């Protein structure tokens, strides 16, 4: 998606294919529940939770939903990420598998707490 006029997370989600919107709402709800006092914004054209700096992003991919908590979080949670594609700072959750919402919350909270240090 490249619409730079989108500046709210709900607008981002509603601009996605209807088949993926439910999954995006689930990720949004998981993160916002884990870190409710983080500011919501669009950064790098992705939904972002921010508190003094970017804490975690998420976005729709063609065949996955990606979360972007940064390289430290990916390294910290590597044992729990078996079976998911990861790269420096990114985790992909395939659209043909159930979302690990508890894990997403755990990663968001860890990233938030690390951000406060």
Buried (B, 14 or more C-beta within 10 A) or exposed (E): EEEEEBEEBEEBBEEBEEEBBEBBBBBBEBBBEBBEEBEBBBEEBBBBBBBEEBBBBBBBEEEBBBBBBBEEBBEBBEEEBEEBEBEEBBBBBBBEEEBBBEBBBBBBBBBBEBBEE
